[in-house]
Amino acid sequence: MACFLGVDIGSTTTKLVLIEDEEILDRRVVSTGVNCEETAHQVLADILQDCGKERAEILRVVATGYGRRLISFADDVISEITANVKGTLHSCRDLDGGVRTISTLAVRTARLSLWTRTGSRETLP
């Protein structure tokens, strides 16, 4: 079965989630430390071992967060805003009327965005 890995490298914590067929197999939150790529590699190794999976079973790795561009094994990098929007729209896809407002709070930032049902950003008046 196809697995996907999400990596969020924040300034204080690193989060990884391994997904297979829309089911979360494992997720971890650890201190980022001084070398975020080394931290991500070690956490990935731990996840794969605990889940009995091989690296080759992961079809795509997407990184986001403060250190997203430092993860050499990522197939794609996206901003935190894009990750939040895609995750929210997917999670709430069955809600009548959809989602229009998404707010995020992080250690160093706060954002408020308005979105259409298709995931396009609306212009604030």
Jmol script that loads the backbone (N, CA, C; Angstrom):
load data "model"
ATOM      1  N   MET A   1       0.836  -1.184   0.000  1.00  0.00           N
ATOM      2  CA  MET A   1       0.000   0.000   0.000  1.00  0.00           C
ATOM      3  C   MET A   1       0.883   1.250   0.000  1.00  0.00           C
ATOM      4  N   ALA A   2       0.364   2.329  -0.546  1.00  0.00           N
ATOM      5  CA  ALA A   2       1.107   3.569  -0.667  1.00  0.00           C
ATOM      6  C   ALA A   2       1.082   4.360   0.638  1.00  0.00           C
ATOM      7  N   CYS A   3       2.241   4.824   1.037  1.00  0.00           N
ATOM      8  CA  CYS A   3       2.369   5.660   2.235  1.00  0.00           C
ATOM      9  C   CYS A   3       2.825   7.053   1.823  1.00  0.00           C
ATOM     10  N   PHE A   4       2.447   8.023   2.640  1.00  0.00           N
ATOM     11  CA  PHE A   4       2.846   9.409   2.438  1.00  0.00           C
ATOM     12  C   PHE A   4       3.350   9.940   3.767  1.00  0.00           C
ATOM     13  N   LEU A   5       4.356  10.824   3.714  1.00  0.00           N
ATOM     14  CA  LEU A   5       4.946  11.376   4.928  1.00  0.00           C
ATOM     15  C   LEU A   5       4.846  12.890   4.905  1.00  0.00           C
ATOM     16  N   GLY A   6       4.357  13.456   5.992  1.00  0.00           N
ATOM     17  CA  GLY A   6       4.351  14.896   6.173  1.00  0.00           C
ATOM     18  C   GLY A   6       5.379  15.257   7.231  1.00  0.00           C
ATOM     19  N   VAL A   7       6.178  16.276   6.961  1.00  0.00           N
ATOM     20  CA  VAL A   7       7.218  16.734   7.874  1.00  0.00           C
ATOM     21  C   VAL A   7       7.012  18.219   8.113  1.00  0.00           C
ATOM     22  N   ASP A   8       6.862  18.613   9.366  1.00  0.00           N
ATOM     23  CA  ASP A   8       6.712  20.023   9.734  1.00  0.00           C
ATOM     24  C   ASP A   8       7.878  20.387  10.637  1.00  0.00           C
ATOM     25  N   ILE A   9       8.799  21.172  10.090  1.00  0.00           N
ATOM     26  CA  ILE A   9       9.985  21.576  10.838  1.00  0.00           C
ATOM     27  C   ILE A   9       9.754  22.970  11.400  1.00  0.00           C
ATOM     28  N   GLY A  10       9.413  23.036  12.665  1.00  0.00           N
ATOM     29  CA  GLY A  10       9.217  24.316  13.328  1.00  0.00           C
ATOM     30  C   GLY A  10      10.483  24.769  14.023  1.00  0.00           C
ATOM     31  N   SER A  11      10.466  25.983  14.519  1.00  0.00           N
ATOM     32  CA  SER A  11      11.650  26.504  15.194  1.00  0.00           C
ATOM     33  C   SER A  11      11.898  25.810  16.529  1.00  0.00           C
ATOM     34  N   THR A  12      10.856  25.253  17.140  1.00  0.00           N
ATOM     35  CA  THR A  12      11.033  24.562  18.419  1.00  0.00           C
ATOM     36  C   THR A  12      10.696  23.076  18.362  1.00  0.00           C
ATOM     37  N   THR A  13       9.704  22.698  17.534  1.00  0.00           N
ATOM     38  CA  THR A  13       9.358  21.279  17.438  1.00  0.00           C
ATOM     39  C   THR A  13       9.305  20.818  15.990  1.00  0.00           C
ATOM     40  N   THR A  14       9.574  19.530  15.824  1.00  0.00           N
ATOM     41  CA  THR A  14       9.499  18.868  14.533  1.00  0.00           C
ATOM     42  C   THR A  14       8.396  17.826  14.624  1.00  0.00           C
ATOM     43  N   LYS A  15       7.514  17.837  13.641  1.00  0.00           N
ATOM     44  CA  LYS A  15       6.401  16.898  13.615  1.00  0.00           C
ATOM     45  C   LYS A  15       6.461  16.072  12.335  1.00  0.00           C
ATOM     46  N   LEU A  16       6.274  14.753  12.479  1.00  0.00           N
ATOM     47  CA  LEU A  16       6.179  13.865  11.328  1.00  0.00           C
ATOM     48  C   LEU A  16       4.915  13.042  11.456  1.00  0.00           C
ATOM     49  N   VAL A  17       4.266  12.793  10.321  1.00  0.00           N
ATOM     50  CA  VAL A  17       3.090  11.924  10.304  1.00  0.00           C
ATOM     51  C   VAL A  17       3.196  11.022   9.081  1.00  0.00           C
ATOM     52  N   LEU A  18       2.994   9.719   9.305  1.00  0.00           N
ATOM     53  CA  LEU A  18       3.001   8.732   8.230  1.00  0.00           C
ATOM     54  C   LEU A  18       1.567   8.287   7.995  1.00  0.00           C
ATOM     55  N   ILE A  19       1.116   8.410   6.741  1.00  0.00           N
ATOM     56  CA  ILE A  19      -0.274   8.115   6.375  1.00  0.00           C
ATOM     57  C   ILE A  19      -0.289   7.020   5.321  1.00  0.00           C
ATOM     58  N   GLU A  20      -1.251   6.100   5.470  1.00  0.00           N
ATOM     59  CA  GLU A  20      -1.481   5.065   4.467  1.00  0.00           C
ATOM     60  C   GLU A  20      -2.991   4.945   4.265  1.00  0.00           C
ATOM     61  N   ASP A  21      -3.435   5.116   3.041  1.00  0.00           N
ATOM     62  CA  ASP A  21      -4.870   5.047   2.732  1.00  0.00           C
ATOM     63  C   ASP A  21      -5.710   5.929   3.654  1.00  0.00           C
ATOM     64  N   GLU A  22      -5.278   7.175   3.843  1.00  0.00           N
ATOM     65  CA  GLU A  22      -5.959   8.175   4.673  1.00  0.00           C
ATOM     66  C   GLU A  22      -6.037   7.792   6.151  1.00  0.00           C
ATOM     67  N   GLU A  23      -5.272   6.803   6.562  1.00  0.00           N
ATOM     68  CA  GLU A  23      -5.195   6.427   7.974  1.00  0.00           C
ATOM     69  C   GLU A  23      -3.821   6.805   8.514  1.00  0.00           C
ATOM     70  N   ILE A  24      -3.811   7.433   9.671  1.00  0.00           N
ATOM     71  CA  ILE A  24      -2.544   7.785  10.304  1.00  0.00           C
ATOM     72  C   ILE A  24      -1.945   6.534  10.919  1.00  0.00           C
ATOM     73  N   LEU A  25      -0.776   6.145  10.410  1.00  0.00           N
ATOM     74  CA  LEU A  25      -0.070   4.986  10.963  1.00  0.00           C
ATOM     75  C   LEU A  25       0.735   5.370  12.196  1.00  0.00           C
ATOM     76  N   ASP A  26       1.340   6.547  12.142  1.00  0.00           N
ATOM     77  CA  ASP A  26       2.160   7.012  13.266  1.00  0.00           C
ATOM     78  C   ASP A  26       2.364   8.505  13.134  1.00  0.00           C
ATOM     79  N   ARG A  27       2.539   9.151  14.274  1.00  0.00           N
ATOM     80  CA  ARG A  27       2.871  10.580  14.288  1.00  0.00           C
ATOM     81  C   ARG A  27       3.753  10.839  15.492  1.00  0.00           C
ATOM     82  N   ARG A  28       4.673  11.763  15.303  1.00  0.00           N
ATOM     83  CA  ARG A  28       5.626  12.084  16.357  1.00  0.00           C
ATOM     84  C   ARG A  28       5.831  13.593  16.441  1.00  0.00           C
ATOM     85  N   VAL A  29       6.055  14.070  17.644  1.00  0.00           N
ATOM     86  CA  VAL A  29       6.418  15.463  17.891  1.00  0.00           C
ATOM     87  C   VAL A  29       7.646  15.432  18.789  1.00  0.00           C
ATOM     88  N   VAL A  30       8.734  16.035  18.305  1.00  0.00           N
ATOM     89  CA  VAL A  30       9.989  16.046  19.061  1.00  0.00           C
ATOM     90  C   VAL A  30      10.602  17.440  19.003  1.00  0.00           C
ATOM     91  N   SER A  31      11.552  17.693  19.866  1.00  0.00           N
ATOM     92  CA  SER A  31      12.295  18.947  19.838  1.00  0.00           C
ATOM     93  C   SER A  31      13.123  19.009  18.555  1.00  0.00           C
ATOM     94  N   THR A  32      13.117  20.151  17.887  1.00  0.00           N
ATOM     95  CA  THR A  32      13.841  20.286  16.623  1.00  0.00           C
ATOM     96  C   THR A  32      15.341  20.118  16.808  1.00  0.00           C
ATOM     97  N   GLY A  33      15.889  20.654  17.859  1.00  0.00           N
ATOM     98  CA  GLY A  33      17.331  20.543  18.067  1.00  0.00           C
ATOM     99  C   GLY A  33      18.101  21.464  17.140  1.00  0.00           C
ATOM    100  N   VAL A  34      19.408  21.223  17.051  1.00  0.00           N
ATOM    101  CA  VAL A  34      20.266  22.112  16.264  1.00  0.00           C
ATOM    102  C   VAL A  34      20.361  21.708  14.802  1.00  0.00           C
ATOM    103  N   ASN A  35      20.068  20.448  14.472  1.00  0.00           N
ATOM    104  CA  ASN A  35      20.140  19.978  13.093  1.00  0.00           C
ATOM    105  C   ASN A  35      18.793  19.360  12.729  1.00  0.00           C
ATOM    106  N   CYS A  36      17.932  20.161  12.117  1.00  0.00           N
ATOM    107  CA  CYS A  36      16.563  19.702  11.861  1.00  0.00           C
ATOM    108  C   CYS A  36      16.508  18.528  10.899  1.00  0.00           C
ATOM    109  N   GLU A  37      17.412  18.471   9.923  1.00  0.00           N
ATOM    110  CA  GLU A  37      17.376  17.331   8.997  1.00  0.00           C
ATOM    111  C   GLU A  37      17.783  16.040   9.709  1.00  0.00           C
ATOM    112  N   GLU A  38      18.780  16.113  10.548  1.00  0.00           N
ATOM    113  CA  GLU A  38      19.198  14.939  11.321  1.00  0.00           C
ATOM    114  C   GLU A  38      18.056  14.470  12.230  1.00  0.00           C
ATOM    115  N   THR A  39      17.393  15.427  12.863  1.00  0.00           N
ATOM    116  CA  THR A  39      16.249  15.097  13.718  1.00  0.00           C
ATOM    117  C   THR A  39      15.167  14.406  12.905  1.00  0.00           C
ATOM    118  N   ALA A  40      14.822  14.959  11.739  1.00  0.00           N
ATOM    119  CA  ALA A  40      13.782  14.380  10.895  1.00  0.00           C
ATOM    120  C   ALA A  40      14.163  12.978  10.429  1.00  0.00           C
ATOM    121  N   HIS A  41      15.421  12.776  10.044  1.00  0.00           N
ATOM    122  CA  HIS A  41      15.890  11.450   9.626  1.00  0.00           C
ATOM    123  C   HIS A  41      15.739  10.436  10.752  1.00  0.00           C
ATOM    124  N   GLN A  42      16.127  10.819  11.964  1.00  0.00           N
ATOM    125  CA  GLN A  42      16.056   9.890  13.087  1.00  0.00           C
ATOM    126  C   GLN A  42      14.613   9.541  13.435  1.00  0.00           C
ATOM    127  N   VAL A  43      13.744  10.545  13.443  1.00  0.00           N
ATOM    128  CA  VAL A  43      12.332  10.292  13.747  1.00  0.00           C
ATOM    129  C   VAL A  43      11.714   9.414  12.660  1.00  0.00           C
ATOM    130  N   LEU A  44      12.045   9.665  11.391  1.00  0.00           N
ATOM    131  CA  LEU A  44      11.542   8.834  10.302  1.00  0.00           C
ATOM    132  C   LEU A  44      12.003   7.391  10.477  1.00  0.00           C
ATOM    133  N   ALA A  45      13.265   7.197  10.810  1.00  0.00           N
ATOM    134  CA  ALA A  45      13.774   5.836  11.029  1.00  0.00           C
ATOM    135  C   ALA A  45      13.007   5.137  12.147  1.00  0.00           C
ATOM    136  N   ASP A  46      12.733   5.858  13.219  1.00  0.00           N
ATOM    137  CA  ASP A  46      11.978   5.288  14.341  1.00  0.00           C
ATOM    138  C   ASP A  46      10.560   4.914  13.920  1.00  0.00           C
ATOM    139  N   ILE A  47       9.911   5.805  13.164  1.00  0.00           N
ATOM    140  CA  ILE A  47       8.550   5.539  12.692  1.00  0.00           C
ATOM    141  C   ILE A  47       8.520   4.303  11.793  1.00  0.00           C
ATOM    142  N   LEU A  48       9.448   4.239  10.839  1.00  0.00           N
ATOM    143  CA  LEU A  48       9.474   3.106   9.915  1.00  0.00           C
ATOM    144  C   LEU A  48       9.688   1.792  10.662  1.00  0.00           C
ATOM    145  N   GLN A  49      10.592   1.812  11.617  1.00  0.00           N
ATOM    146  CA  GLN A  49      10.852   0.598  12.396  1.00  0.00           C
ATOM    147  C   GLN A  49       9.611   0.191  13.191  1.00  0.00           C
ATOM    148  N   ASP A  50       8.993   1.135  13.865  1.00  0.00           N
ATOM    149  CA  ASP A  50       7.820   0.825  14.686  1.00  0.00           C
ATOM    150  C   ASP A  50       6.620   0.367  13.861  1.00  0.00           C
ATOM    151  N   CYS A  51       6.518   0.864  12.609  1.00  0.00           N
ATOM    152  CA  CYS A  51       5.389   0.496  11.745  1.00  0.00           C
ATOM    153  C   CYS A  51       5.694  -0.707  10.854  1.00  0.00           C
ATOM    154  N   GLY A  52       6.937  -1.159  10.868  1.00  0.00           N
ATOM    155  CA  GLY A  52       7.305  -2.277  10.006  1.00  0.00           C
ATOM    156  C   GLY A  52       7.285  -1.921   8.535  1.00  0.00           C
ATOM    157  N   LYS A  53       7.635  -0.689   8.226  1.00  0.00           N
ATOM    158  CA  LYS A  53       7.626  -0.193   6.849  1.00  0.00           C
ATOM    159  C   LYS A  53       9.051   0.051   6.371  1.00  0.00           C
ATOM    160  N   GLU A  54       9.217   0.105   5.062  1.00  0.00           N
ATOM    161  CA  GLU A  54      10.484   0.442   4.428  1.00  0.00           C
ATOM    162  C   GLU A  54      10.378   1.826   3.808  1.00  0.00           C
ATOM    163  N   ARG A  55      11.488   2.511   3.676  1.00  0.00           N
ATOM    164  CA  ARG A  55      11.508   3.857   3.087  1.00  0.00           C
ATOM    165  C   ARG A  55      10.931   3.848   1.676  1.00  0.00           C
ATOM    166  N   ALA A  56      11.154   2.768   0.936  1.00  0.00           N
ATOM    167  CA  ALA A  56      10.683   2.670  -0.441  1.00  0.00           C
ATOM    168  C   ALA A  56       9.153   2.651  -0.526  1.00  0.00           C
ATOM    169  N   GLU A  57       8.466   2.349   0.577  1.00  0.00           N
ATOM    170  CA  GLU A  57       7.004   2.325   0.578  1.00  0.00           C
ATOM    171  C   GLU A  57       6.399   3.732   0.654  1.00  0.00           C
ATOM    172  N   ILE A  58       7.216   4.733   0.952  1.00  0.00           N
ATOM    173  CA  ILE A  58       6.731   6.116   1.018  1.00  0.00           C
ATOM    174  C   ILE A  58       6.805   6.717  -0.381  1.00  0.00           C
ATOM    175  N   LEU A  59       5.652   6.999  -0.960  1.00  0.00           N
ATOM    176  CA  LEU A  59       5.597   7.526  -2.327  1.00  0.00           C
ATOM    177  C   LEU A  59       5.945   8.996  -2.414  1.00  0.00           C
ATOM    178  N   ARG A  60       5.627   9.758  -1.370  1.00  0.00           N
ATOM    179  CA  ARG A  60       5.857  11.201  -1.424  1.00  0.00           C
ATOM    180  C   ARG A  60       6.086  11.742  -0.029  1.00  0.00           C
ATOM    181  N   VAL A  61       7.056  12.646   0.073  1.00  0.00           N
ATOM    182  CA  VAL A  61       7.356  13.340   1.324  1.00  0.00           C
ATOM    183  C   VAL A  61       7.166  14.826   1.076  1.00  0.00           C
ATOM    184  N   VAL A  62       6.327  15.459   1.898  1.00  0.00           N
ATOM    185  CA  VAL A  62       6.086  16.893   1.780  1.00  0.00           C
ATOM    186  C   VAL A  62       6.515  17.550   3.083  1.00  0.00           C
ATOM    187  N   ALA A  63       7.319  18.602   2.967  1.00  0.00           N
ATOM    188  CA  ALA A  63       7.818  19.315   4.142  1.00  0.00           C
ATOM    189  C   ALA A  63       7.217  20.715   4.202  1.00  0.00           C
ATOM    190  N   THR A  64       6.979  21.171   5.418  1.00  0.00           N
ATOM    191  CA  THR A  64       6.483  22.513   5.656  1.00  0.00           C
ATOM    192  C   THR A  64       7.155  23.037   6.911  1.00  0.00           C
ATOM    193  N   GLY A  65       6.889  24.276   7.226  1.00  0.00           N
ATOM    194  CA  GLY A  65       7.420  24.856   8.450  1.00  0.00           C
ATOM    195  C   GLY A  65       8.678  25.677   8.238  1.00  0.00           C
ATOM    196  N   TYR A  66       9.169  26.179   9.330  1.00  0.00           N
ATOM    197  CA  TYR A  66      10.343  27.052   9.372  1.00  0.00           C
ATOM    198  C   TYR A  66      11.546  26.459   8.634  1.00  0.00           C
ATOM    199  N   GLY A  67      11.794  25.170   8.810  1.00  0.00           N
ATOM    200  CA  GLY A  67      12.967  24.524   8.206  1.00  0.00           C
ATOM    201  C   GLY A  67      12.658  23.655   7.003  1.00  0.00           C
ATOM    202  N   ARG A  68      11.534  23.883   6.346  1.00  0.00           N
ATOM    203  CA  ARG A  68      11.098  23.003   5.261  1.00  0.00           C
ATOM    204  C   ARG A  68      12.107  22.861   4.130  1.00  0.00           C
ATOM    205  N   ARG A  69      12.841  23.904   3.826  1.00  0.00           N
ATOM    206  CA  ARG A  69      13.794  23.850   2.718  1.00  0.00           C
ATOM    207  C   ARG A  69      15.101  23.154   3.106  1.00  0.00           C
ATOM    208  N   LEU A  70      15.247  22.797   4.363  1.00  0.00           N
ATOM    209  CA  LEU A  70      16.455  22.123   4.834  1.00  0.00           C
ATOM    210  C   LEU A  70      16.326  20.600   4.813  1.00  0.00           C
ATOM    211  N   ILE A  71      15.157  20.093   4.430  1.00  0.00           N
ATOM    212  CA  ILE A  71      14.912  18.654   4.425  1.00  0.00           C
ATOM    213  C   ILE A  71      15.176  18.118   3.015  1.00  0.00           C
ATOM    214  N   SER A  72      16.360  17.550   2.821  1.00  0.00           N
ATOM    215  CA  SER A  72      16.785  17.126   1.480  1.00  0.00           C
ATOM    216  C   SER A  72      15.980  15.948   0.947  1.00  0.00           C
ATOM    217  N   PHE A  73      15.372  15.152   1.819  1.00  0.00           N
ATOM    218  CA  PHE A  73      14.629  13.991   1.341  1.00  0.00           C
ATOM    219  C   PHE A  73      13.165  14.306   1.018  1.00  0.00           C
ATOM    220  N   ALA A  74      12.779  15.575   1.123  1.00  0.00           N
ATOM    221  CA  ALA A  74      11.406  15.975   0.775  1.00  0.00           C
ATOM    222  C   ALA A  74      11.249  16.039  -0.740  1.00  0.00           C
ATOM    223  N   ASP A  75      10.125  15.521  -1.218  1.00  0.00           N
ATOM    224  CA  ASP A  75       9.813  15.620  -2.642  1.00  0.00           C
ATOM    225  C   ASP A  75       9.238  16.976  -2.995  1.00  0.00           C
ATOM    226  N   ASP A  76       8.635  17.627  -1.996  1.00  0.00           N
ATOM    227  CA  ASP A  76       8.004  18.918  -2.233  1.00  0.00           C
ATOM    228  C   ASP A  76       8.034  19.711  -0.934  1.00  0.00           C
ATOM    229  N   VAL A  77       8.059  21.027  -1.051  1.00  0.00           N
ATOM    230  CA  VAL A  77       7.951  21.895   0.118  1.00  0.00           C
ATOM    231  C   VAL A  77       6.782  22.842  -0.105  1.00  0.00           C
ATOM    232  N   ILE A  78       6.012  23.070   0.958  1.00  0.00           N
ATOM    233  CA  ILE A  78       4.878  23.978   0.883  1.00  0.00           C
ATOM    234  C   ILE A  78       4.884  24.867   2.117  1.00  0.00           C
ATOM    235  N   SER A  79       4.268  26.020   2.003  1.00  0.00           N
ATOM    236  CA  SER A  79       4.193  26.938   3.142  1.00  0.00           C
ATOM    237  C   SER A  79       3.229  26.386   4.186  1.00  0.00           C
ATOM    238  N   GLU A  80       3.329  26.911   5.385  1.00  0.00           N
ATOM    239  CA  GLU A  80       2.417  26.506   6.455  1.00  0.00           C
ATOM    240  C   GLU A  80       0.981  26.864   6.099  1.00  0.00           C
ATOM    241  N   ILE A  81       0.787  28.003   5.441  1.00  0.00           N
ATOM    242  CA  ILE A  81      -0.567  28.412   5.046  1.00  0.00           C
ATOM    243  C   ILE A  81      -1.154  27.389   4.085  1.00  0.00           C
ATOM    244  N   THR A  82      -0.395  26.980   3.089  1.00  0.00           N
ATOM    245  CA  THR A  82      -0.874  25.984   2.136  1.00  0.00           C
ATOM    246  C   THR A  82      -1.188  24.663   2.838  1.00  0.00           C
ATOM    247  N   ALA A  83      -0.319  24.238   3.744  1.00  0.00           N
ATOM    248  CA  ALA A  83      -0.557  22.994   4.486  1.00  0.00           C
ATOM    249  C   ALA A  83      -1.833  23.085   5.312  1.00  0.00           C
ATOM    250  N   ASN A  84      -2.030  24.216   5.980  1.00  0.00           N
ATOM    251  CA  ASN A  84      -3.229  24.403   6.798  1.00  0.00           C
ATOM    252  C   ASN A  84      -4.497  24.385   5.947  1.00  0.00           C
ATOM    253  N   VAL A  85      -4.461  25.067   4.817  1.00  0.00           N
ATOM    254  CA  VAL A  85      -5.636  25.139   3.949  1.00  0.00           C
ATOM    255  C   VAL A  85      -5.957  23.763   3.375  1.00  0.00           C
ATOM    256  N   LYS A  86      -4.962  23.085   2.822  1.00  0.00           N
ATOM    257  CA  LYS A  86      -5.206  21.768   2.229  1.00  0.00           C
ATOM    258  C   LYS A  86      -5.722  20.778   3.273  1.00  0.00           C
ATOM    259  N   GLY A  87      -5.114  20.774   4.448  1.00  0.00           N
ATOM    260  CA  GLY A  87      -5.548  19.868   5.506  1.00  0.00           C
ATOM    261  C   GLY A  87      -6.956  20.160   5.987  1.00  0.00           C
ATOM    262  N   THR A  88      -7.265  21.432   6.166  1.00  0.00           N
ATOM    263  CA  THR A  88      -8.597  21.817   6.639  1.00  0.00           C
ATOM    264  C   THR A  88      -9.668  21.501   5.602  1.00  0.00           C
ATOM    265  N   LEU A  89      -9.408  21.853   4.350  1.00  0.00           N
ATOM    266  CA  LEU A  89     -10.398  21.586   3.308  1.00  0.00           C
ATOM    267  C   LEU A  89     -10.627  20.082   3.128  1.00  0.00           C
ATOM    268  N   HIS A  90      -9.568  19.301   3.234  1.00  0.00           N
ATOM    269  CA  HIS A  90      -9.722  17.847   3.112  1.00  0.00           C
ATOM    270  C   HIS A  90     -10.490  17.281   4.307  1.00  0.00           C
ATOM    271  N   SER A  91     -10.132  17.712   5.500  1.00  0.00           N
ATOM    272  CA  SER A  91     -10.779  17.200   6.704  1.00  0.00           C
ATOM    273  C   SER A  91     -12.249  17.590   6.794  1.00  0.00           C
ATOM    274  N   CYS A  92     -12.589  18.739   6.236  1.00  0.00           N
ATOM    275  CA  CYS A  92     -13.966  19.254   6.337  1.00  0.00           C
ATOM    276  C   CYS A  92     -14.715  19.156   5.017  1.00  0.00           C
ATOM    277  N   ARG A  93     -14.280  18.297   4.128  1.00  0.00           N
ATOM    278  CA  ARG A  93     -14.858  18.218   2.784  1.00  0.00           C
ATOM    279  C   ARG A  93     -16.335  17.842   2.771  1.00  0.00           C
ATOM    280  N   ASP A  94     -16.805  17.213   3.826  1.00  0.00           N
ATOM    281  CA  ASP A  94     -18.208  16.799   3.871  1.00  0.00           C
ATOM    282  C   ASP A  94     -19.126  17.809   4.554  1.00  0.00           C
ATOM    283  N   LEU A  95     -18.575  18.903   5.056  1.00  0.00           N
ATOM    284  CA  LEU A  95     -19.413  19.914   5.708  1.00  0.00           C
ATOM    285  C   LEU A  95     -20.239  20.681   4.680  1.00  0.00           C
ATOM    286  N   ASP A  96     -21.495  20.860   4.966  1.00  0.00           N
ATOM    287  CA  ASP A  96     -22.360  21.638   4.091  1.00  0.00           C
ATOM    288  C   ASP A  96     -21.906  23.096   4.142  1.00  0.00           C
ATOM    289  N   GLY A  97     -21.576  23.666   3.028  1.00  0.00           N
ATOM    290  CA  GLY A  97     -21.130  25.054   2.976  1.00  0.00           C
ATOM    291  C   GLY A  97     -19.621  25.199   3.015  1.00  0.00           C
ATOM    292  N   GLY A  98     -18.921  24.146   3.377  1.00  0.00           N
ATOM    293  CA  GLY A  98     -17.467  24.182   3.375  1.00  0.00           C
ATOM    294  C   GLY A  98     -16.871  25.080   4.443  1.00  0.00           C
ATOM    295  N   VAL A  99     -15.605  25.359   4.274  1.00  0.00           N
ATOM    296  CA  VAL A  99     -14.849  26.189   5.214  1.00  0.00           C
ATOM    297  C   VAL A  99     -14.470  27.475   4.510  1.00  0.00           C
ATOM    298  N   ARG A 100     -14.622  28.599   5.185  1.00  0.00           N
ATOM    299  CA  ARG A 100     -14.250  29.876   4.575  1.00  0.00           C
ATOM    300  C   ARG A 100     -13.189  30.615   5.346  1.00  0.00           C
ATOM    301  N   THR A 101     -13.080  30.379   6.632  1.00  0.00           N
ATOM    302  CA  THR A 101     -12.108  31.113   7.436  1.00  0.00           C
ATOM    303  C   THR A 101     -11.200  30.129   8.149  1.00  0.00           C
ATOM    304  N   ILE A 102      -9.899  30.368   8.010  1.00  0.00           N
ATOM    305  CA  ILE A 102      -8.910  29.526   8.668  1.00  0.00           C
ATOM    306  C   ILE A 102      -7.956  30.454   9.412  1.00  0.00           C
ATOM    307  N   SER A 103      -7.809  30.226  10.705  1.00  0.00           N
ATOM    308  CA  SER A 103      -6.842  31.016  11.472  1.00  0.00           C
ATOM    309  C   SER A 103      -5.794  30.071  12.024  1.00  0.00           C
ATOM    310  N   THR A 104      -4.559  30.536  12.048  1.00  0.00           N
ATOM    311  CA  THR A 104      -3.470  29.733  12.580  1.00  0.00           C
ATOM    312  C   THR A 104      -2.672  30.554  13.582  1.00  0.00           C
ATOM    313  N   LEU A 105      -2.252  29.902  14.618  1.00  0.00           N
ATOM    314  CA  LEU A 105      -1.395  30.519  15.624  1.00  0.00           C
ATOM    315  C   LEU A 105      -0.140  29.669  15.760  1.00  0.00           C
ATOM    316  N   ALA A 106       0.985  30.301  15.735  1.00  0.00           N
ATOM    317  CA  ALA A 106       2.257  29.604  15.902  1.00  0.00           C
ATOM    318  C   ALA A 106       3.102  30.386  16.902  1.00  0.00           C
ATOM    319  N   VAL A 107       4.280  29.862  17.166  1.00  0.00           N
ATOM    320  CA  VAL A 107       5.155  30.497  18.147  1.00  0.00           C
ATOM    321  C   VAL A 107       5.451  31.939  17.759  1.00  0.00           C
ATOM    322  N   ARG A 108       5.693  32.184  16.476  1.00  0.00           N
ATOM    323  CA  ARG A 108       6.113  33.513  16.039  1.00  0.00           C
ATOM    324  C   ARG A 108       5.114  34.226  15.136  1.00  0.00           C
ATOM    325  N   THR A 109       4.031  33.567  14.753  1.00  0.00           N
ATOM    326  CA  THR A 109       3.120  34.178  13.785  1.00  0.00           C
ATOM    327  C   THR A 109       1.663  33.903  14.127  1.00  0.00           C
ATOM    328  N   ALA A 110       0.799  34.727  13.577  1.00  0.00           N
ATOM    329  CA  ALA A 110      -0.648  34.501  13.626  1.00  0.00           C
ATOM    330  C   ALA A 110      -1.198  34.927  12.278  1.00  0.00           C
ATOM    331  N   ARG A 111      -2.105  34.142  11.719  1.00  0.00           N
ATOM    332  CA  ARG A 111      -2.631  34.447  10.399  1.00  0.00           C
ATOM    333  C   ARG A 111      -4.140  34.237  10.376  1.00  0.00           C
ATOM    334  N   LEU A 112      -4.820  35.033   9.577  1.00  0.00           N
ATOM    335  CA  LEU A 112      -6.245  34.858   9.336  1.00  0.00           C
ATOM    336  C   LEU A 112      -6.442  34.965   7.831  1.00  0.00           C
ATOM    337  N   SER A 113      -7.056  33.943   7.247  1.00  0.00           N
ATOM    338  CA  SER A 113      -7.244  33.912   5.802  1.00  0.00           C
ATOM    339  C   SER A 113      -8.668  33.524   5.471  1.00  0.00           C
ATOM    340  N   LEU A 114      -9.178  34.054   4.387  1.00  0.00           N
ATOM    341  CA  LEU A 114     -10.492  33.683   3.869  1.00  0.00           C
ATOM    342  C   LEU A 114     -10.286  32.901   2.583  1.00  0.00           C
ATOM    343  N   TRP A 115     -11.065  31.816   2.415  1.00  0.00           N
ATOM    344  CA  TRP A 115     -10.876  30.919   1.281  1.00  0.00           C
ATOM    345  C   TRP A 115     -12.209  30.581   0.643  1.00  0.00           C
ATOM    346  N   THR A 116     -12.189  30.310  -0.649  1.00  0.00           N
ATOM    347  CA  THR A 116     -13.385  29.837  -1.327  1.00  0.00           C
ATOM    348  C   THR A 116     -13.511  28.334  -1.098  1.00  0.00           C
ATOM    349  N   ARG A 117     -14.618  27.767  -1.508  1.00  0.00           N
ATOM    350  CA  ARG A 117     -14.842  26.327  -1.334  1.00  0.00           C
ATOM    351  C   ARG A 117     -13.828  25.502  -2.101  1.00  0.00           C
ATOM    352  N   THR A 118     -13.256  26.047  -3.165  1.00  0.00           N
ATOM    353  CA  THR A 118     -12.297  25.296  -3.973  1.00  0.00           C
ATOM    354  C   THR A 118     -10.860  25.476  -3.498  1.00  0.00           C
ATOM    355  N   GLY A 119     -10.658  26.270  -2.473  1.00  0.00           N
ATOM    356  CA  GLY A 119      -9.314  26.461  -1.945  1.00  0.00           C
ATOM    357  C   GLY A 119      -8.587  27.675  -2.481  1.00  0.00           C
ATOM    358  N   SER A 120      -9.295  28.569  -3.166  1.00  0.00           N
ATOM    359  CA  SER A 120      -8.694  29.809  -3.637  1.00  0.00           C
ATOM    360  C   SER A 120      -8.797  30.871  -2.560  1.00  0.00           C
ATOM    361  N   ARG A 121      -7.780  31.684  -2.448  1.00  0.00           N
ATOM    362  CA  ARG A 121      -7.780  32.744  -1.433  1.00  0.00           C
ATOM    363  C   ARG A 121      -8.676  33.890  -1.866  1.00  0.00           C
ATOM    364  N   GLU A 122      -9.479  34.377  -0.930  1.00  0.00           N
ATOM    365  CA  GLU A 122     -10.338  35.527  -1.216  1.00  0.00           C
ATOM    366  C   GLU A 122      -9.601  36.811  -0.837  1.00  0.00           C
ATOM    367  N   THR A 123      -9.933  37.881  -1.537  1.00  0.00           N
ATOM    368  CA  THR A 123      -9.363  39.180  -1.226  1.00  0.00           C
ATOM    369  C   THR A 123     -10.147  39.817  -0.112  1.00  0.00           C
ATOM    370  N   LEU A 124      -9.447  40.287   0.904  1.00  0.00           N
ATOM    371  CA  LEU A 124     -10.122  40.962   2.008  1.00  0.00           C
ATOM    372  C   LEU A 124     -10.499  42.380   1.577  1.00  0.00           C
ATOM    373  N   PRO A 125     -11.666  42.855   1.988  1.00  0.00           N
ATOM    374  CA  PRO A 125     -12.098  44.201   1.583  1.00  0.00           C
ATOM    375  C   PRO A 125     -11.206  45.279   2.175  1.00  0.00           C
TER     376      PRO A 125
END
end "model"
wireframe off; spacefill off
backbone 0.3
color backbone group
